[in-house]
C-alpha cells in the first residue's frame, strides 16, 4: 500500500469521526464517502468550523453547505460556515437565502449588511409573537375549522402563517398550531378519521378529474408573492389594459431560442397554458430573442414543434424582436427623463465598482449628450463594448440588480428574425418587462432565480408609466440523475458523452419524444409535481416520472414478446415441420381489444438469462432439473446443452411437455425462429450514477453512468411487427415498454427499438404486493399534496 493511499484512508477515517460528532447519520456518511469531491468539501468545512462536536441541526447545516454550495464558490465557504457556527444562520430557509445571495453577486465583494438582510440574520421571532400570530390566524378561520374539524386544510393555514413569520422556528409554529387544534377540537375521534378519509378521496378526485372547477378557481388566489409599490397600476392604466387584453387572464411562455427545450420548460409551459385555459384566457408563445449571437431558426422551429407536441396552441406567436423599435423609443424616453445614460466602462470595471457602490464617471453626463451618443450607438459609430446604455437607478441599492444595470449593448451581428437593421440590442431584463406590458400579460410567471429582478422589472415599467403585470416566481424543476442546464448538456455533447440533443437518455423534449415518452405522461408528471415556491434546489425523483410513464403506456401499448439476448432451443421430441398456434390477448386486461396468435415451432429463441445449468431456489427459469412454461404455450424440459468447438453454450435441446404441469412457477417469453426478425434494441439507464450530479462540483462529469446505454444488436422480434412505424409503442412482455426508433427502416429489414421504461422499479423485487400497491398509491397522495402546496 502506497503512502498516499494509507494517508488517504486515515484522512477519511478521521473525518468520519468528526462527521459522527456533528450528528450526521450513518447512511448520510456512507453515501458521502462514495463521493470524493464531497468528502474533500466536508473536510474543508470541518476545518473552517473548528469544532469537535455540535447539535444535529447545526451539523445538518454544515453538511448542506458542503453539498449545496456550487462549484467555483469555495471561497464563500468560510463566510457561510462562520455564520452557522456563530448561530447567526440557524435554519434551512436562512441558508437557502444566503446561498441565493452568493450566487447572485458572483465574484463581487460581499456586502455584510445586504447579506444579513437577505438571510434574515438577527431577526428573532419570539414564542409570544408566534403564539399571537397563530392565534390570530386560527381565530379568523375558527368557524370553518369547527365545521370541517380535522378535514380542514391546516396545511394551507400553516403555509400562510409561515409566510407572515418567514424567519420563525417552523417547529414552534407547527407545535403551536397543533396545540390550538387539539384545544379547539379535542382528540381526533373515529368519526373524524372517517371524515378525513372521505375528504381526502374527494380532494384527490377534485385535483385529477374534470370536476376540479373549484381547484381551478382557486389557482390565482394562491399565487402570492412579494408586493412592491412600483407594481401598482393607475386606474387609467388598468382600464386601457382591460380594453386591449385578449382575455381575463393573459400569460406567456417565453423561451429563449438559443437551445433545446427540456422537461423544466414543460413544467413552465404547463403552468402558463393551463392557467390561462382555466380562466378562459389566452397564452402567448413569445421568443425572447435579444441575443443574436446564440439564436437561430433551428431552435425556433424545434421550440414551436415541442409546444404543439405537448398539446398547446398559442393564442399568438411573437418575438421580443418584434418590438425592437418600441424598446429603442422607450430607452430614449428614459434618457430624456434622466433615468438612463450612455456609459463607457468595461465589463470588468462595472464588476469592480458595483459591489463598492462606486458610480460610473459618465453617470451624470448631460441628457442631450446621452441622447446623441445613444443615437450614435444605433448608427454603428462605436465599436462593440466601447459604449452601452445603463439605467440610472441607485448605486447604493441593497439589491445588486438595481445598481445601474445595462439596458443596451452593441453587437455587429445580424439577427435571425429581425435581420440586419439593428446593431444595438436590448438586454433581457430591459426587454422582458416591456414586452409583458405591451402584450397586456396579466400574470408574468417565471422561475425563482428571477425573484431578485422583480424590483428592476417594476422600476422600468413605473419609470415609463406603462401597464404593470402581476409577477410570480415558482421553483425550477430539477429531476434526479440528470442535468438540464444548456451549458452542461453542451459540454456532454462536445465530449461525445451523448449522441445529440435528441439522445433518449436526456430529459430534453426531443430526447423524451425519441425515447417514446408520450406528451400525456410529461403533462401528468408536471401536474403531480405542481408549481410551488419551495426553492430551486429541490430535487424530484426520476422514479415519479417513470411511474407516470408506466401509468400512461399500460392501457395503450399492445403486448408482444421480444428476446433481447437470444439462446436457441431445439424441441428434440418434435418433427422439423412442427407448428402449433397459441392465442393470446393483445391487452391482457381487456380481451375485447383483440387477440394475436403465437406459433410454436421446433426451434425457438429464449433469453440467455432464462437458462442456468445449476441455479439457486430463487431462480424460476429453465435449469437441468427445472421445467418452465413458455408464455401462452406449453412446458419444456431440459435435455442437453449444445456447445461449439470452444465449449461455449450455443443452444439447448429440450422436450415439449403438452400435458399441464402443476407447481411449475417459472414462465418465460420466447420467439419462434420461423417467425423471427432480427432487431436492434437500445437499453437505457440513468445518465448519472449520482442522484444529484452537481454533488461532485467541478468534477460532475465523473458521475456519468458508463452503462447508461447498452445496444443489443442480436435481438429477435415476432414478424407481426414487420410494418412498424416510428414511435409505435409496445410492451415487450417481462422486459418493459419500447418504442420504434427513427433509425428503423422496415423496407430494408432494419428494426430499432428504444427502451422507454422498465415494467417496474427494480427495487420492487422482494417487496410484498401490499408494499408495491402502497408505492403506487403515492400518485393519489401527491395529487392531494398539490392542492395543499399550490402557493
C-alpha positions in Angstrom: 0.0 0.0 0.0 1.4 3.4 -1.0 2.0 6.2 1.5 -0.6 8.3 -0.4 -3.2 5.5 -0.1 -2.5 5.0 3.6 -2.7 8.7 4.2 -6.0 8.9 2.3 -7.6 6.1 4.3 -6.5 7.8 7.6 -7.9 11.1 6.4 -11.3 9.6 5.6 -11.3 7.7 9.0 -10.6 10.9 11.0 -13.1 12.9 9.0 -15.7 10.2 9.6 -15.3 10.6 13.3 -15.9 14.3 13.1 -19.0 13.8 10.9 -20.4 11.4 13.5 -19.6 14.0 16.2 -21.7 16.7 14.5 -24.7 14.3 14.3 -24.7 13.1 10.8 -26.5 9.7 10.3 -24.5 6.6 9.2 -26.4 6.5 6.0 -25.5 10.0 5.1 -21.8 9.5 5.9 -21.7 6.2 3.9 -23.3 7.9 0.9 -20.9 10.8 1.1 -17.9 8.5 1.3 -18.7 7.3 -2.3 -18.1 10.9 -3.5 -14.5 12.0 -3.3 -15.3 15.7 -4.1 -18.0 15.9 -1.4 -15.6 14.3 1.2 -12.9 16.9 0.3 -15.5 19.7 0.6 -16.7 18.3 4.0 -13.1 18.1 5.2 -12.7 21.8 4.3 -15.9 22.8 6.0 -14.9 21.0 9.2 -11.5 22.7 9.2 -13.2 26.1 8.8 -15.8 25.3 11.6 -13.0 24.5 14.1 -15.5 22.5 16.3 -15.3 19.0 17.7 -19.0 18.4 18.0 -22.3 20.2 17.8 -26.1 19.6 17.9 -27.6 17.7 15.0 -29.4 20.8 13.4 -26.1 22.7 13.2 -24.3 19.6 11.8 -27.0 19.3 9.1 -26.5 22.9 8.1 -22.7 22.3 7.8 -23.3 19.3 5.6 -25.7 21.3 3.4 -23.0 23.9 3.0 -20.6 21.3 1.7 -23.2 19.7 -0.6 -25.1 22.7 -1.8 -22.5 25.4 -2.4 -22.0 25.4 -6.2 -18.7 24.5 -7.8 -16.4 27.6 -8.1 -17.8 29.2 -4.9 -15.4 27.5 -2.4 -14.1 31.0 -1.4 -17.6 31.6 0.1 -17.4 28.5 2.4 -15.7 30.5 5.2 -18.5 33.1 5.2 -21.3 30.6 5.4 -19.6 28.3 7.9 -18.8 31.2 10.2 -22.4 32.3 10.3 -23.7 28.8 11.1 -21.1 28.2 13.8 -21.9 31.6 15.4 -25.6 30.7 15.4 -26.4 33.6 13.1 -27.8 31.2 10.5 -29.9 28.5 12.2 -32.4 27.2 9.6 -32.6 25.7 6.1 -34.6 28.7 5.0 -31.8 31.1 6.1 -29.1 29.0 4.5 -31.1 28.9 1.2 -31.4 32.7 1.2 -27.7 33.0 1.9 -26.9 30.7 -1.0 -29.1 32.7 -3.3 -27.2 35.8 -2.3 -23.8 34.5 -3.0 -25.0 33.1 -6.4 -26.4 36.5 -7.3 -23.3 38.5 -6.5 -20.9 36.0 -8.2 -17.3 37.2 -7.7 -18.3 40.6 -6.3 -17.3 41.6 -2.7 -19.9 40.6 -0.1 -21.8 43.5 1.5 -22.3 42.2 5.0 -25.5 44.3 5.6 -27.1 43.1 2.4 -26.1 39.5 3.1 -27.6 39.6 6.6 -30.8 41.3 5.5 -31.3 38.6 2.8 -30.6 35.7 5.1 -32.7 37.0 8.0 -29.7 37.3 10.3 -30.5 38.8 13.7 -34.3 38.5 13.2 -35.7 36.7 16.2 -39.3 35.8 16.3 -40.2 35.2 20.0 -42.6 32.4 21.1 -45.0 35.1 22.2 -45.1 36.5 18.6 -45.5 33.0 17.2 -48.4 32.3 19.6 -50.1 35.6 18.8 -49.8 35.1 15.0 -51.1 31.6 15.2 -54.0 32.6 17.4 -55.0 35.3 15.0 -55.0 33.0 12.0 -56.9 30.3 13.8 -59.4 32.8 15.2 -60.0 34.2 11.7 -60.8 30.6 10.4 -62.5 29.4 13.6 -66.0 28.9 12.2 -64.6 26.9 9.2 -62.4 24.8 11.5 -65.3 23.9 13.8 -67.4 23.0 10.8 -64.8 20.9 8.9 -62.9 19.7 12.1 -59.9 17.6 11.1 -60.7 17.7 7.4 -59.9 21.5 7.5 -56.9 22.4 5.3 -54.4 23.0 8.2 -51.5 22.6 5.7 -52.7 25.7 3.8 -53.2 27.6 7.1 -49.7 26.7 8.2 -48.2 28.0 5.0 -50.0 31.3 5.4 -48.6 31.6 9.0 -45.1 30.8 7.8 -45.5 33.4 5.0 -46.1 36.1 7.7 -43.4 34.7 10.1 -40.8 33.9 7.5 -37.9 33.5 9.9 -39.7 31.9 12.7 -38.8 28.4 14.0 -41.0 26.2 11.9 -41.3 23.5 14.5 -42.5 26.0 17.1 -45.1 27.4 14.7 -46.4 23.8 14.0 -46.4 22.9 17.7 -48.5 26.0 18.5 -50.9 25.2 15.7 -51.2 21.6 16.8 -51.8 22.7 20.4 -54.6 25.1 19.3 -56.1 22.4 17.1 -56.5 20.0 20.0 -57.7 22.7 22.3 -60.4 23.7 19.8 -61.4 20.3 18.6 -60.3 17.8 21.2 -58.6 14.5 20.3 -59.4 13.0 16.9 -62.4 10.6 17.0 -63.3 7.7 14.7 -65.9 9.9 13.1 -63.1 12.4 12.4 -60.9 9.7 10.8 -63.8 8.7 8.6 -64.5 12.3 7.6 -60.8 12.8 6.8 -60.6 9.7 4.6 -63.7 10.7 2.7 -62.4 14.3 2.3 -59.0 13.1 1.1 -60.7 10.9 -1.5 -62.9 13.8 -2.6 -59.9 16.2 -2.8 -57.8 13.7 -4.8 -60.7 13.3 -7.3 -61.1 17.0 -7.4 -57.4 17.5 -8.3 -57.2 14.8 -11.0 -60.6 14.8 -12.8 -62.6 17.1 -14.9 -64.8 18.2 -12.0 -61.9 20.2 -10.4 -63.6 23.5 -11.1 -63.2 24.8 -7.6 -59.5 23.9 -7.7 -59.1 25.9 -10.9 -60.9 28.9 -9.4 -58.5 28.9 -6.5 -55.3 28.9 -8.6 -55.0 32.7 -9.0 -55.8 33.4 -5.4 -53.0 31.1 -4.3 -50.4 32.9 -6.4 -48.9 35.1 -3.7 -45.6 37.0 -4.0 -43.6 40.0 -2.6 -45.5 43.2 -3.1 -43.9 46.4 -4.3 -45.4 49.9 -4.5 -44.0 50.3 -8.0 -46.2 47.3 -9.1 -49.4 49.2 -8.6 -51.3 50.4 -11.7 -53.3 53.6 -12.0 -57.0 53.4 -12.8 -56.3 54.7 -16.3 -53.6 52.1 -17.0 -55.9 49.2 -15.8 -58.8 50.4 -18.0 -56.5 50.6 -21.0 -55.2 47.2 -20.2 -58.6 45.6 -19.9 -59.7 47.1 -23.2 -56.7 45.6 -25.1 -56.1 42.3 -23.2 -57.0 39.1 -25.0 -58.9 37.6 -22.0 -59.4 37.9 -18.3 -56.1 36.0 -17.8 -53.2 36.5 -20.3 -50.0 34.5 -19.8 -47.0 33.8 -21.9 -44.4 31.0 -22.4 -41.2 32.9 -23.2 -38.3 30.6 -24.2 -35.0 32.0 -25.5 -34.4 30.4 -28.9 -30.8 29.5 -28.1 -31.2 25.9 -27.1 -33.5 22.9 -26.9 -36.4 22.7 -24.5 -36.3 20.2 -21.6 -38.7 18.9 -19.1 -38.3 22.0 -16.9 -39.6 24.0 -19.8 -42.5 21.5 -20.0 -43.4 22.5 -16.4 -43.4 26.2 -17.2 -45.4 25.6 -20.4 -47.9 23.5 -18.5 -48.4 26.2 -15.8 -48.8 29.1 -18.2 -51.0 27.5 -20.8 -53.3 25.7 -18.3 -53.6 28.8 -16.0 -54.9 30.8 -19.0 -57.2 28.0 -20.1 -58.7 27.6 -16.6 -59.9 31.2 -16.7 -60.9 31.3 -20.4 -57.9 33.4 -21.1 -55.1 33.2 -23.7 -51.4 32.3 -23.7 -48.7 33.7 -26.0 -45.7 31.8 -27.2 -43.0 34.6 -27.2 -39.4 34.1 -28.2 -37.1 36.2 -26.1 -34.6 36.7 -28.9 -32.5 39.5 -27.6 -29.1 37.9 -28.2 -28.5 37.4 -31.9 -25.2 35.6 -31.4 -26.7 32.5 -29.8 -30.1 32.3 -31.5 -31.1 30.6 -34.8 -34.1 29.5 -36.8 -33.5 25.8 -36.0 -34.0 26.4 -32.3 -37.2 28.4 -33.1 -38.7 25.6 -35.2 -37.8 23.0 -32.6 -39.5 25.0 -29.9 -42.6 25.5 -32.0 -42.8 21.8 -32.6 -42.4 20.9 -28.9 -45.1 23.3 -27.9 -47.5 21.7 -30.3 -46.4 18.2 -29.4 -47.3 18.8 -25.8 -50.8 19.7 -26.9 -50.7 23.5 -26.7 -51.9 26.1 -29.2 -50.6 29.6 -28.5 -53.0 32.5 -29.0 -50.3 34.3 -30.8 -46.6 33.6 -31.5 -44.5 36.7 -31.1 -40.8 37.7 -30.8 -39.1 40.2 -28.5 -37.5 41.5 -31.7 -41.0 42.4 -33.0 -40.8 45.3 -30.5 -37.2 46.5 -31.1 -38.3 49.9 -32.4 -40.7 50.4 -29.4 -38.0 49.3 -27.0 -35.5 51.7 -28.5 -38.1 54.5 -28.3 -38.7 53.7 -24.6 -34.9 53.8 -24.0 -34.9 57.3 -25.4 -37.8 58.2 -23.1 -35.8 57.1 -20.1 -32.7 59.1 -21.2 -34.9 62.2 -21.6 -36.3 61.6 -18.0 -32.7 61.5 -16.7 -33.2 57.8 -15.9 -30.6 56.4 -18.3 -27.1 57.3 -19.6 -24.5 56.2 -22.1 -21.5 54.7 -20.3 -18.1 53.6 -21.5 -16.9 51.5 -18.6 -15.7 48.0 -19.4 -17.5 44.9 -18.0 -14.6 44.4 -15.6 -14.8 47.9 -14.3 -18.5 47.6 -13.7 -18.0 44.4 -11.8 -15.4 46.1 -9.6 -17.4 49.3 -9.0 -20.9 47.8 -8.4 -20.2 45.9 -5.1 -18.5 49.1 -3.8 -21.4 51.3 -4.9 -18.9 53.4 -7.0 -20.7 55.5 -9.6 -19.6 55.5 -13.3 -17.6 58.6 -14.3 -20.3 59.1 -17.0 -23.3 58.7 -14.8 -24.1 62.4 -14.6 -23.3 63.4 -18.1 -25.9 65.8 -19.7 -29.1 64.3 -21.0 -28.6 65.8 -24.5 -25.1 64.2 -24.7 -26.5 60.7 -23.8 -29.3 61.1 -26.4 -26.7 62.0 -29.1 -24.4 59.1 -28.1 -27.2 56.6 -27.9 -28.1 57.5 -31.5 -24.5 57.1 -32.5 -24.6 53.6 -30.9 -27.6 52.8 -33.1 -25.8 54.2 -36.2 -22.8 51.9 -35.5 -20.3 54.7 -34.8 -18.9 52.9 -31.8 -17.1 49.6 -31.6 -18.5 46.7 -29.6 -18.0 47.2 -25.9 -17.0 50.8 -26.5 -20.3 52.2 -25.3 -23.5 50.9 -23.6 -26.7 52.3 -22.2 -27.2 51.9 -18.5 -30.3 52.6 -16.4 -29.7 55.3 -13.7 -31.3 53.8 -10.6 -29.3 53.7 -7.3 -25.7 52.5 -6.9 -26.3 52.0 -3.2 -29.4 49.9 -3.5 -29.4 46.8 -1.4 -30.4 44.7 -4.4 -27.3 44.5 -6.7 -29.6 44.2 -9.8 -30.7 47.9 -9.2 -27.2 49.3 -9.4 -27.4 50.9 -12.8 -27.9 47.7 -14.9 -27.0 47.7 -18.6 -30.0 48.2 -20.9 -28.4 48.2 -24.3 -25.2 46.9 -25.8 -23.6 47.0 -29.3 -23.3 43.8 -31.4 -22.5 43.9 -35.1 -24.3 40.6 -35.7 -27.4 40.2 -37.9 -30.5 39.0 -36.1 -32.1 35.6 -37.2 -35.6 37.2 -37.0 -35.1 41.0 -37.4 -32.4 40.8 -40.0 -29.5 43.4 -40.2 -31.5 46.5 -39.3 -30.0 46.8 -35.8 -26.5 46.8 -34.3 -27.7 47.8 -30.8 -29.7 45.1 -28.8 -31.6 45.4 -25.6 -30.7 43.3 -22.6 -33.1 40.6 -21.4 -34.0 42.4 -18.2 -34.9 45.6 -20.0 -36.9 43.8 -22.7 -38.8 41.2 -20.8 -40.9 43.5 -18.6 -41.8 45.9 -21.5 -42.8 43.0 -23.7 -45.1 41.8 -20.9 -46.6 45.2 -20.7 -47.1 45.7 -24.4 -48.8 42.3 -24.7 -51.0 43.0 -21.8 -49.9 40.0 -19.8 -51.9 39.7 -16.6 -49.7 37.1 -14.9 -45.9 37.0 -15.6 -44.7 33.7 -14.2 -41.0 32.7 -14.1 -38.6 30.6 -12.0 -37.3 31.7 -8.6 -33.9 32.9 -9.8 -35.7 35.9 -11.3 -37.2 36.9 -7.9 -34.3 39.2 -7.3 -35.1 41.0 -10.6 -38.6 41.8 -9.5 -37.5 45.3 -8.3 -35.9 46.1 -11.6 -38.9 44.8 -13.6 -41.3 47.2 -11.9 -38.8 50.1 -11.7 -38.7 50.1 -15.6 -42.4 50.0 -16.0 -43.1 52.6 -13.4 -40.4 54.9 -14.9 -42.1 54.5 -18.3 -45.6 54.9 -16.8 -47.0 51.9 -18.6 -49.1 48.9 -17.5 -47.6 46.6 -14.9 -48.4 42.8 -15.0 -48.5 40.7 -11.8 -45.2 38.8 -11.4 -44.9 35.5 -9.6 -41.9 33.2 -9.3 -42.0 29.4 -8.9 -39.4 26.7 -8.1 -37.4 25.5 -11.1 -37.8 21.8 -11.9 -34.8 19.6 -11.1 -35.0 15.8 -11.8 -32.6 13.3 -10.2 -29.9 11.5 -12.1 -29.7 14.1 -15.0 -28.8 17.7 -15.8 -30.9 20.2 -17.6 -28.5 23.2 -18.0 -27.8 24.0 -21.6 -24.2 24.7 -20.7 -23.8 21.3 -19.1 -25.6 19.5 -21.9 -23.4 21.2 -24.5 -20.3 20.1 -22.6 -21.5 16.5 -22.7 -22.2 16.8 -26.4 -18.7 18.3 -27.0 -17.2 15.3 -25.1 -19.4 12.9 -27.1 -20.8 11.5 -23.9 -24.2 11.9 -25.5 -25.3 11.4 -29.1 -27.2 14.6 -29.7 -29.9 16.9 -28.4 -32.4 14.1 -29.0 -30.4 11.4 -27.2 -33.1 9.3 -25.5 -31.1 9.4 -22.2 -31.7 13.1 -21.9 -34.6 14.9 -20.4 -34.8 17.2 -23.4 -38.2 17.1 -25.0 -36.6 15.9 -28.2 -34.9 13.1 -26.3 -38.0 12.1 -24.5 -40.0 12.1 -27.7 -37.4 9.9 -29.4 -37.3 7.6 -26.4 -41.1 7.0 -26.8 -42.4 9.0 -23.9 -45.8 10.5 -24.7 -46.8 14.1 -24.0 -49.6 12.8 -21.8 -47.0 11.3 -19.3 -45.0 14.5 -19.3 -48.0 16.7 -18.6 -49.2 14.3 -15.8 -45.8 14.4 -14.2 -45.8 18.2 -14.3 -49.3 18.2 -12.7 -48.1 15.9 -9.9 -45.0 18.0 -9.2 -47.1 21.1 -9.1 -46.0 24.7 -9.0 -44.6 25.9 -5.7 -42.1 28.3 -4.2 -40.1 25.7 -2.2 -36.7 26.6 -3.7 -34.7 25.9 -6.8 -32.6 23.3 -5.1 -35.5 20.8 -4.6 -34.8 17.6 -6.4 -37.7 15.5 -7.8 -37.1 11.7 -8.1 -37.0 10.4 -11.6 -38.9 7.4 -10.3 -42.0 9.6 -10.1 -41.6 10.4 -13.8 -41.2 6.7 -14.6 -44.3 6.0 -12.7 -46.3 8.5 -14.8 -44.9 7.0 -18.0 -45.9 3.4 -17.0 -49.4 4.6 -16.0 -49.8 6.3 -19.4 -48.4 3.4 -21.5 -50.1 0.4 -19.8 -53.5 0.8 -21.3 -52.4 1.8 -24.8 -49.4 -0.5 -25.6 -50.1 -3.8 -27.4 -48.3 -6.8 -25.9 -45.7 -8.8 -27.7 -42.7 -10.9 -27.0 -39.1 -10.0 -27.9 -35.9 -11.9 -27.0 -33.1 -9.4 -26.4 -30.2 -11.8 -25.9 -31.3 -15.0 -27.7 -30.4 -18.6 -26.9 -31.5 -21.3 -29.3 -33.8 -24.0 -28.0 -34.5 -27.1 -30.2 -37.5 -29.2 -29.2 -36.0 -32.6 -29.6 -39.2 -34.5 -29.4 -41.0 -32.7 -32.2 -40.6 -33.1 -36.0 -39.0 -30.4 -38.2 -42.3 -29.2 -39.6 -44.0 -29.0 -36.1 -46.2 -25.9 -35.6 -48.8 -25.2 -33.0 -50.7 -22.0 -32.6 -51.4 -20.4 -29.2 -53.8 -17.5 -28.9 -53.2 -14.5 -26.5 -54.9 -11.2 -25.7 -53.2 -8.2 -27.2 -54.2 -6.4 -24.0 -54.4 -8.9 -21.1 -56.7 -6.6 -19.0 -59.2 -6.1 -21.8 -59.9 -9.1 -24.1 -62.3 -7.0 -26.2 -59.4 -5.2 -27.8 -58.4 -8.2 -29.9 -56.2 -11.3 -29.9 -53.0 -12.4 -31.5 -51.5 -15.8 -32.4 -48.1 -17.1 -31.5 -46.9 -20.2 -33.5 -44.7 -22.6 -31.6 -42.2 -24.4 -33.9 -39.4 -26.9 -33.4 -36.8 -24.2 -32.9 -37.4 -21.2 -30.7 -35.3 -18.5 -29.0 -35.4 -17.8 -25.3 -33.5 -15.2 -23.2 -30.0 -16.4 -22.4 -30.6 -15.3 -18.8 -33.6 -17.6 -18.5 -31.4 -20.6 -18.5 -28.9 -21.7 -15.8 -27.5 -25.2 -15.6 -27.4 -25.0 -11.8 -29.3 -22.3 -10.0 -30.5 -21.3 -6.6 -34.1 -21.9 -5.4 -34.9 -18.3 -6.2 -34.3 -18.8 -9.9 -37.5 -19.6 -11.8 -36.0 -20.1 -15.3 -35.0 -23.3 -17.1 -32.4 -25.5 -15.4 -31.2 -29.0 -15.9 -33.7 -30.1 -13.2 -36.4 -27.5 -13.5 -39.1 -27.1 -16.2 -40.6 -23.8 -17.3 -43.7 -22.7 -19.1 -43.4 -20.9 -22.4 -45.7 -18.0 -22.0 -49.1 -18.7 -23.7 -47.7 -22.1 -24.8 -46.7 -25.4 -23.2 -43.9 -26.6 -20.9 -40.4 -27.5 -21.8 -37.9 -29.8 -20.0 -34.1 -29.6 -20.4 -32.5 -32.5 -22.2 -28.9 -31.4 -23.1 -26.6 -28.4 -23.8 -25.4 -27.6 -27.3 -21.7 -26.4 -27.3 -19.4 -25.1 -30.0 -15.8 -26.1 -30.6 -14.7 -23.7 -27.9 -17.0 -25.2 -25.3 -19.3 -22.2 -25.4 -23.1 -22.7 -25.0 -24.9 -22.0 -28.3 -28.2 -23.7 -27.6 -30.2 -26.2 -25.6 -32.1 -29.3 -26.6 -35.4 -29.7 -24.7 -38.6 -31.7 -24.8 -42.0 -30.1 -25.2 -44.4 -31.3 -22.5 -48.0 -30.5 -23.5 -49.7 -32.0 -20.5 -50.5 -29.5 -17.8 -47.9 -29.4 -15.1 -48.6 -28.5 -11.5 -46.4 -26.3 -9.3 -44.2 -25.0 -12.1 -43.7 -21.3 -11.1 -41.4 -20.3 -14.0 -42.9 -18.6 -17.1 -40.6 -17.3 -19.8 -41.1 -15.5 -23.1 -39.9 -16.8 -26.5 -39.9 -16.2 -30.2 -40.2 -18.8 -32.9 -37.2 -18.9 -35.3 -39.5 -19.4 -38.2 -41.4 -16.2 -37.4 -38.5 -14.1 -36.2 -37.0 -10.8 -37.4 -33.6 -9.5 -36.3 -33.7 -6.2 -34.4 -31.5 -3.8 -32.5 -32.7 -3.0 -29.0 -31.3 0.0 -27.2 -31.5 -0.3 -23.4 -31.2 3.0 -21.4 -30.3 3.5 -17.8 -29.8 6.7 -15.7 -27.5 9.2 -17.3 -25.7 9.8 -14.0 -25.0 7.5 -11.1 -25.4 10.3 -8.6 -28.9 11.4 -7.7 -27.7 15.0 -7.9 -24.9 15.2 -10.4 -23.8 18.6 -9.0 -22.7 17.0 -5.8 -19.3 16.4 -7.4 -18.8 20.1 -8.1 -16.4 20.8 -11.0 -15.9 17.0 -11.3 -19.6 16.4 -12.2 -18.7 14.6 -15.4 -17.1 11.8 -13.3 -20.7 10.8 -12.4 -21.7 10.0 -15.9 -23.0 6.4 -16.0 -20.9 4.5 -18.5 -23.6 1.8 -18.6 -26.4 4.3 -19.4 -26.6 2.8 -23.0 -26.5 -0.9 -23.9 -27.1 -1.9 -27.5 -28.4 -5.4 -28.1 -27.9 -5.9 -31.8 -28.9 -9.6 -32.0 -32.4 -9.3 -30.6 -35.3 -11.1 -32.2 -38.9 -9.9 -32.6 -42.0 -11.5 -33.9 -42.6 -10.9 -37.6 -46.0 -9.4 -36.8 -44.0 -6.2 -36.2 -42.7 -6.1 -39.7 -44.7 -3.0 -40.6 -43.9 -0.9 -37.5 -43.5 2.9 -37.9 -41.6 5.5 -36.0 -42.7 5.8 -32.4 -45.1 2.8 -32.5 -45.1 1.6 -28.9 -45.3 -1.9 -27.4 -44.9 -3.7 -24.2 -42.2 -6.4 -24.6 -43.5 -8.8 -22.0 -41.3 -9.3 -19.0 -39.0 -6.6 -20.3 -40.6 -3.2 -20.4 -42.2 -0.6 -22.7 -40.4 0.1 -26.0 -40.8 2.4 -29.0 -39.7 2.1 -32.6 -36.7 4.4 -33.2 -36.2 6.9 -36.1 -33.4 4.6 -37.4 -35.9 1.9 -38.3 -36.2 1.2 -42.0 -38.8 -1.6 -42.4 -38.4 -1.7 -46.2 -34.7 -2.6 -45.7 -35.4 -5.0 -42.8 -33.8 -2.8 -40.2 -35.7 -2.6 -36.9 -34.6 -0.5 -33.9 -36.4 -0.2 -30.6 -35.7 2.1 -27.6 -36.5 1.1 -24.0 -38.9 3.7 -22.8 -39.2 2.4 -19.2 -38.9 -0.9 -17.4 -42.1 -2.7 -16.2 -41.3 -1.9 -12.5 -38.8 -0.2 -10.4 -36.0 -2.7 -9.8 -36.3 -2.1 -6.1 -39.8 -3.6 -6.0 -38.2 -7.0 -6.3 -38.6 -8.8 -3.0 -41.4 -6.5 -1.8 -44.8 -7.7 -1.0 -47.8 -6.9 -3.2 -49.1 -4.7 -0.4 -45.9 -2.7 -0.3 -45.9 -2.3 -4.1 -49.5 -1.1 -4.1 -48.7 1.4 -1.3 -45.9 2.8 -3.5 -48.4 3.1 -6.5 -50.8 4.9 -4.2 -48.4 7.8 -4.0 -49.8 9.3 -7.1 -53.1 10.0 -5.4 -51.4 11.3 -2.3 -49.2 13.6 -4.4 -52.3 15.0 -6.2 -53.8 15.9 -2.8 -50.4 17.4 -1.7 -50.6 19.6 -4.8 -53.8 21.1 -3.6 -52.2 21.9 -0.2 -49.0 23.4 -1.6 -50.0 25.4 -4.7 -48.9 28.7 -3.4 
